[in-house]
Amino acid sequence: MTNGPTAPAGPHGPAEVPGTVTTTAVPVLALENLSWSVGGALIVDDITMRVGEGEFVALIGPNGAGKTSLFNLVSGLTRPTGGSVRLAGTDVTRHAPHRRARLGMGRTFQTSSVFGDLTVGANVGLAVQARTGESRRFWRPASPDGGAGATDVLDLVRLSHRSDVLAGDLSHGDKRKLELALLLARRPRLILLDEPMAGVSAGEIDELTTVIGDVHREQGCTVLMVEHHMEVLLDMADRLAVMHHGALLALTDPDSAMADPEVQAAYLGDGA
Amino acid sequence: MSTVILLVVTGFGLGALYFLIASGLSLIFGLMDVLNFAHGAFLAIGAYGTWWAANFLPGAGPDGLGFLLAVTFGVAAGTLAATLVELCVIRPLYGRHREQILATVGLSLAVPALIQAVWGADPLTFPKPELVSGTVSLLDVHIPRDRFLLILAAVAVFTVLWLFNSRTRYGLIVRAGVQDRAMVTALGIDVRRSFTLVFAIGGAAAALAGSLGGLYFGVVTPTQGLSLLVFAFIVVVIGGTTSLTGCAIASVAVGLIQQFANYYTVAGLGDIAVVIVLALVLLTRQGGLTSKKSAERVA
């Protein structure tokens, strides 16, 4: 498998960790000794990391490194066998996924997960209602366009012109944008993107990159993203988190990370 | 001609019964991936609840408003049973399909056994209100009135489910959850609440099928739910799990095929004909008649 990047020669050298965000504030996401094993196999191995407010961290690593498993632990789809997850200071290790979402954590999945049989507007409407309708109003009618709030979110991801289209009929890139819109409707502090560019056509990648950049900068979302497109990552990410065999190999600015001999060995070793 | 009309109306009546059972099964399977073999138990509880109320509940009776109250009691009992089963049996077993099947099959055997222990294995004569006794003449054909009641009830349930699906917040959550449960959760929605609700709705419809099945067959037996459940499962497979309309069409189709095959060939061949249709659908359209996709998520 040669799916990792070739490490750059590193003209800047292993510098003095310039990308590290050293805020004294409470990190948006803090993982302490997070581990997950299944039947004796350690899939996620003792990961400790912090992601600061407004930071953009890219999670990379060879296939099978445990990136999606880590996402599942952070978002609550699986329970860790050890360690803890804190979201903006709150221990959410034992919270169900929907409670983490309510506390401001949004995530997307490797396969795009929009609701194909609903229109784009109804998709966002569902997400808006998920935020506003947490009171127990049982028979509150579902407004077909999602009501106020839905249009703003669709504007953000540049999909407002397609509000009446069935989500299943969107191009892959547009589905990805709609997913972002669904997350944004919740006004999250932290979003986890699991390979958002996977399967998106080359022509759509630029626009999707721009949209993700907007979400990060203009909405002030903290982003943790798994991605294989290195050129996209190196542009956007403040720091790279490199995973290998379930463990965190490096967590530093992109240049230093790519120059790290261990990281190079992990990629070249797996690729050989 | 008169035979055809009789067969059509009776087929629709039987289809209505199947729809009442299958709509709940299909919702539960579509949203929760639970094959609910205990669904027949809700039907039996509805049937015996109605029978008991008509005979013993003060204010209820075998006729008129009293019968309506008896049916309400039966449906309430079935709904309560379904809610309890979801909370106490299904919820602790989410995602554990083998255990779910064992537990629900167990319930499907235990509830009829319990009923049999209390009221015996012999068929009990079901009360028949004046209004639905006898026949109606339609183009010189005498059609039992209860067939029309069954059809009316199924149309009413279809309408209510359709309104629930398309007009309420929970309906939207259920539709979205059928397509992608993980994403609904990622949006911050507690999808488990919808699970309980869907189970309760399914239980209510099945219990109503129990009451109306009592009218249709004239008697109730502890195992009535089990035999109807088999055909309801076939309806779910043929109709697919994503569409209420698909479920309704498949229910009517199965009811009609059964009636016509039983009448024009050898009695009993109707069941075989239904299984042949099932095989054909499985061979040609795996997700059922209305299915468009078969995508699955590996999270």
Interface residues (C-beta under 8 A of the other chain):
Chain A: T68 N72 S75 L77 A96 P97 H98 R99 A101 R102 G106 R107 T108 F109 T111 S113 V114 F115 G116 D117 L118 A122 N123 G125 L126 A127 Q129 A130 R131 G133 E134 R137 F138 W139 R140 P141 A142 G168 E179 L182 L183 A185 R186
Chain B: S166 R167 T168 R169 Y170 G171 L172 I173 R175 A176 Q179 D180 A182 M183 V184 T185 A186 L187 G188 I189 D190 V191 T242 K292 K293 A295 R297 V298 A299
